[in-house]
């Protein structure tokens, strides 16, 4: 049995509670970065902000033109796909661990001390 202990502030902070409560709809902790339906586009967007991934994407696109083709098209895509998949798996496992930790924190018992 682990308890979260919440210490409320003084009375001056409760005056603006109604206005502040519109910004915070719940008392839930959420540290995850992705949702299940935004994982792929958001992760790809973040991955292609890295210069190395853009360089490999440029090589893949360049290799699809027969005049410039240096290697087979599939061989050029392989390093980019491996790096993107490894990064996606790492980000997904980290985000899932954060989700599980948030779930345990959000469903733990809480004691509130009041004056």
Residue, then its C-alpha position, 0 to 999 in steps of 0.5 A: x500500500x503506497x500512498x500519494x500525499x498531497x499538501x494543498x496550498x493556502x486559501x489565497x490560491x483557492x480564490x482563482x480555483x474556478x478559473x484555473x480548473x478550466x485549464x486542468x480538466x483532471x487530476x491525472x498525471x500523463x508523461x507519455x509522448x504519444x497516443x496509439x493513433x499518433x505514434x507513427x506520424x509523430x515519430x516519423x516527423x521527429x525522426x526526420x528532423x535528424x540530419x543523418x536520417x534526412x541524408x539517408x532519405x536523400x540517398x534513397x530518393x536519389x537512387x530511384x532515378x536510373x541515371x544516378x543509381x549507384x546501388x540497388x534500390x532495396x540496398x539503399x533503403x535498408x540502412x534507413x529502414x533499420x535505423x527508423x525501426x530501431x528508433x521506433x521500437x525504442x521510443x515505443x517501449x519507453x513510452x509504454x513504460x511511462x504509460x504503465x508508471x503513470x497508470x500506477x501513480x494515477x490509481x494509487x490511494x491519496x491522502x489530502x492533508x487539510x488544516 
